[in-house]
Amino acid sequence: MELRDLIVTPIIIFLVYAGAYWIRPYVTDAINRKYFIPALTVRIIGALAVGFLYQFYYDGGDTFNFHTHGSRHVWEAFMDSPLTGFKLIFSSGQYDGDVFKYASQIPFYRDPSSYTIIKISSIFDLITFSSYSATAVLFATLSFIGLWLLFKTFYVQYPELNKFLAIACFFIPSVFFWGSGLLKDTITLSALGLMVYSSYYLFVLRVNKVITFICLSGSIYILYAVKIYILLILLPSLIIWIFLLKLSYIRSVATKITLAPIVMLFAVLLAGLSLVKASEDNPKYSLGKLAETAKVTAYDIRFWSGRDAGSGYSLGELDGSFASVLKLGPSAINVTLFRPYFWEAKNPLMLISSIESFFLLVLVVATLINGRLRVFRTLTDPTILFCLLFSIVFAFAVGDSTFNFGTLSRYKIPMLPIFVIALILINYKLKNFKKLSSLD
């Protein structure tokens, strides 16, 4: 904490709230307006809390590598020479000319995904005079924007579920904590919300086509640049969702039955093609290398880069083959959704995570008991199918490639709101099924 933080941060917070109150009438209605400011507030609190955690508990970490040992040097370059600052902003990792003086002090300079976060932080630093906490507040604002758009996507379909959708999008503790600070997870969470929103509004509602296309392109670029594996899971899921939604709007049952296999085949082929295209510039995420990448990532986080982030876990041996990855699939999904268990918690953060996982387990078990076989009927809803498809595949991917509870609690946050939304919609459908049965 520096003097500049105490001076600049209150000003930035004031400006953020002033902007929020100004724009709120244009982006809310009489029903969802009450969530707007509280949702922003918890994200700002989360962003500041992450800074305190890394400073006083971890005594450093990624967030300070992105700012204090990252964007701060870019800001200093701007102060010395705006031209050098712009060179650093648009740099792709070269140590040339007058850039070397500053770039040589940035540990993540040659790491493209991490340096993308530093670039974003550097732009905010020009506004905040490189105040860490003020820049973190702006990261929280980005996260809020993305999640508000995610909320709106489902709200327009199910306005009667506004309270539960708001809880899923804004008030899950680990999401507003790890998804608000000056971290990769904040940017990818915001981009995910923007991508879901722009896909739905562009291809389904077909409104504001130019703006939504620009937003979709921007969100794809951010996910590709920062965490490509999120894009590789989200993009195919979105394609299948949109095709099924289009099919569901056809009224003729005979036409649906005829077109359903064709539409599904085309959607799956297009989803597969998008996966291949999205990964072709990054050999680690090509189809032939995914299993090996999962192994390397899991063991790196377990025994090296994530050894101090929390307690490690092991699901079994990964040998770099798809067979070993698939074998651990059920355990990977379980660890992402429902662990750590209470007895596995070894520090306060893990205890909080275990409480959250327990409530999620209770919600899933209650849904299965309440619905029984009728749960499977709800899967005919394209939105529920999309939410479950993305959530389960994502849970499988991160659970199989993390092997550390502390790191996993951060990595899984893009999945949590969408999985909880799936459970909300399933229970809503089950309730409607019961009403129809009582009428019969």
N, C-alpha and C positions, 0 to 999 in steps of 0.2 A: 504494500500500500504506500503510495507516494502522495506528496502534497497536491500534485496535479489531479490525482483521483478525487480528492476531497473537494476540489474546486470545480472540475469539469463534469464529473458524474451527475451531481444534482441538476446541472443545467441541461444535460442530455436527457435525463429522465423527465424533466419538465417539458422539454420539446417533444419527446416521444408521446407523452400523455396529451399534450396540446394537440398534436397531430391526430392521435387516436380519437379524441372527443370531436375533432372537426370532421373526420371522415366517417365516424360511426353511423350517422343518419343515412349515408349513401350505400353502406354495405350490410346493413342489418334491417330487420323488420321488428314489429312490435313484440314478437315472440322471442327471437334470439338475441335481441339487443342487450338483455341482462347478462349475457355471458361474455360480452366483448371485453370490457375493462378487467373483470376478474381473470379472464384467460391470459390477458397481457401481463397482469400483475404477477401471477405465479411464475411466469417465464422470466421476468426480470429478477424476482427473488431467486429463482433457480440459477440464473447466470451468475449472480453475485455469490451465491452459496458455493458454487463450483470453484470460483476463484479463491475463496477462503479455505476450502477443503484442500486444494492443491498447494496453497501457500503454507498452511499451518499443520496439515496432517501428512501430506505426501512430501512436503518440502521441495516442490518442483513437479515437473511432469509435462505432458504434451501441451497443455494450455499455455504454459510459459515458454515452451519452445516455439510455439506459433507466434507469440507476441513479444515477450521480453528478449528472446533470442532469435526473433524472426522479423516481424513487421516493424519493430522498433528501429532496426537497422535501415529498413527501407525508408521509414519516416525521416531518419537522420540524413539519409541521402537526399531526400527531397529538400530538407532544410539547407543542405550545402549546395545542391545543384538540382533544380527540378528536372533537368534533362536526364541526369543519372537516375533519379527516382523513377522516371517513366521507363527507362531501360530495364530497371529491376522489375517493375510491374509486368512488363511484357517479355521478360526473359524466359527462356526455355532451358536454363541451367548452364549457360556458358560463363566461364570466368574470363571475361575479356575487358581490356581497357580500364576505365575508371570504375567499373562495376566491382572489380575484384576486392577493393578495400572494404566494401560492405558485404558482398556475397560470401566472402571467406569466413565471416563471423556467423553465418546462418547455417546451422546443422542440417536443416531440411532443404537446402537450396537445390540439391540434385535429386530430390524426391518429388516428382511431379504432383502427386496427389496432395502431399502435405504442403507443398509450396503454393498450391491453389488456395488453400486456407490462409496462408500468409499474405497472398495478394489481396484477398478480400479484406483481411484485417488491416492491411496497409491503406486501403482506400478509406476505411472508417477512421484510421488514425489521423488522416488529414483533417477530419472534422473534430476529433476528440483530443488533438495535440498528443497523440500516442498515450492516452490514459487507458490503462488496462481495463479497469472496471467500466468506464464509459463505452469502450469498444465492445466489451462483453454485453452491455445493455443493447447495443445495436444488433449484435448477433442474436440475442433473445427476441428482438423485434422481428428479425427475419424468420426465426422459427415460428413465432406467433402467426405471421402472415401465411406461411405454408400450411400450418395446422388449421387456421381459420378457413382456408380454401378447401382443405380436406373435409372439415365439418360441413361446409356448405354443399359439397358434392352429395353427401348422404342426406343432409337436411332437406334438400329439394325433393328427394324421393320419399322421405319418411318424416315430415314435419311434426307429426304427433309424437315422435320419439326424441324430440329435441333435448330433453334433460339428460337422457341416457347417452345420446350421441355426444353431447358436450362433455360429459364425464370421461368418455372414451378418448376424445381428442385432446382435451385440455388438462385433465386433473388426475391422470395416473402418475403417482409420485416419481417413479424412475424416469418417466418420459419428460416431465417438466423439469427434472433435475439435470439429467445427463443430456437432454436435448435442448438446452438453452444457453449453455456456456460457450466460451471461445474454443470450440472443438469441431472436429470433422462431423460428428454426429448431428450437431445443430444444423449445419448446412445441408447435409444429406436428408435430414428429416423435413426440412423446409422444401427442398427440391422434390421429394416424394409427394408431399401434399400438393404442390403446384402441378406435378405431372398427372396425378389422378384427376385433379380438377380440370385442367386444360384438356385432357383426353375426353372426359365426359362432356364438357361444354362444346368442344369442337366437333366430335363425331356423333354424339347422341342428341344433344339439344340443338347443335348447329347454330350457335349464337356468337357474336363478336369474333368471327372467324380469323381475322388478321391478328388481333391481340392474343387470342388463345393459341394460335399457331406459334407466335413468337414465344409465348410462355412455355409451350410444350417443348420447343426447340431448346430454349434456355435450360429447362429442367433436365432434359436428356444430356445436354453438355455437362452440366454440373455433376450429375451422377456418374457419367462416364469418366470425368476427370478426377473425381474424389474417391468414390467407391463403386467400381464398375459392377461388382457382384450384385449390388442392389438393383441396378439397371437390368442385369441379366435375368433376374427373377421377376421384377415388376413388369417389364415390357411384354413378355409373352402372356402374363396374367391379364394385363389390360387388353391385349388384342382379343383373347378368348372372351373376356367380359363384354366388350363392345359388340362383337359378332353375335353373342347370345342375346344381348339386350335388343339388338335389331330384330333378331328372329322372334323374340317374345312379343314384339309389337304387331306381328301378323295375326289377324283374327281367325283366319281359316285354319281349323285343326288339320285338315287334310294337307294343306300347303305346308304347315309346320312339320308334319311327319315326313313329307317328301323332302323338304329342304334341310331338315336338321342334320342328317349325316353329311351332306355336302358342305354345309356351313361349318360344322365342327372340323371336318377334314381340312378345309381351306384355312380355318383359324389356326389349327395346330401347325400346319405347314408354314403359314406366315409367321407364327410365333417362333418356330424353330429357325426359320431363315433370319429373323431379327436377332435371335440369340447368337447365331454364327457371325452375322455382320457386326454386331456390337463388340464381339470379342476378337475379331480378326487382327486388330492392331495391338493386342496384348496377348502374347503367347501363353502367359500363365493361365488365362481364362478361356483358352480354346478347349473344345470338347475333349480332345485327347490328353489335355494336361490338367483338367479340373481335379482329378483324384490326387495327383501328385501335389498340386497347389494346396489342397485341403490338408494333406499330411504335413507339408513344410510349415504352413501357417499355424496349425494346431500345436506342433512341437515347439515352434519359435515362441508363441505366446505362453505356452505352458512352462517352458524351462528358461526363457531368456527375456524377451521384451515385456512380457506381462507377469513376470514372476513376483513383482511387488504390488500388482494391482488387486490382489485378493487371492484366495485359496485356489489351488489348482484342482482339477478333476481329470479322470481318465475314463473313457467309455470302452476302451479296448485298444488293440493295436491297429494302426493304420500303416499299410505297406505301400501306398501309392497306387493301388488298384481300385477300380470301381467296385469290385466285389467287397473289399474291406470297408469302403465308404457306405455302401448300401446295407451291409450287415449291421452297422452301427446306427442306421437310420432311426429306428424306433427309440433307441436310447438318446439319440441326439435331439429329437423332437421333445422328448420328456424333459431333458435337462434344460432346454431353452424355455419351455413353458412353465415347468413346475418345480424346478430346483433353483437355488439350494433349499434343501429341507431345513427345518428349524435346527436339527442337531448338527448340520453342516456349517452353520453360521459361526464364524470365528472372529468377527469384528462388527461394530455397529452398522456399517453399511450393508454387510451381508445379512444381518438380522432383518433390516428393513426390506431387503430384496426377498428374503424367505417369507416374510409376512405377505408381501404382494403376490408371490408365487402361490402361497397357500390359498389366498382368496380366489385366485384364478382357477386353481384346481377345484375348489368348492363350486364355483360357478359352472365349470364344465360338467362335473358330476351331477349337479342339480339339473342341468339342462338335459343330460342323457336320461336321468331317472324320470324327469317330467315328460319327456317326449317319447322315449322308447323308440320303436321303429318309425314313428312319425317324423323323427329327426331327419331321416333320409328323404322324406317328401319335401323338406324345405330346400334341398339342394337343387331343386328345379328352378329356384329363384337365381337368376344370373348374378345378382349382386352378392348374395350369400356365397355362391360358388367362387366368385372372384376373391372375396375376402379370405375364404378358407384356403383356396389354392395358393395365394400369395403367402399367407401366414404359415402354412404347414411346410411349404418348400423352403421358406426363409428360415424357419425354426430348425429344419433339418440341416441347412447349409451352415448356419453360424454355430449350432451345437456341435457339429462334426468337425469344425475347423478352429475352435477356440481353446478348449481345455483349460479355461481359467474363469472362475465365477466372477471375479472383479471386472475383467474385460468383457465377459458375456453380458453383464448387466447393462453395459453401454451399447454393445453391438446389436442387441435384440430390440432396441426401442423403436425402430421403424415398423416392426411387426406388431407390437403390442396394441396400438390403437385400432388397427384393422382387424386383429383377431377378436378383440373385445366387441367391436362393431358386429362381427359375424355372430357372436353369441347373442347380442342384443336382438339382431334381426331374426335369428332362429327362434328365440323365445317369443318374439312378437308373432311370428307365423304359427307357432304351436298354439298360442292363445287364440288366434283366429280359427285354427282347425277345431279347437274345442267348442268355440261358439257355433260353428257350422254344424258340428255333431249334435249339439243340444237342440238346434232347430229341427234337425231330422227326427 
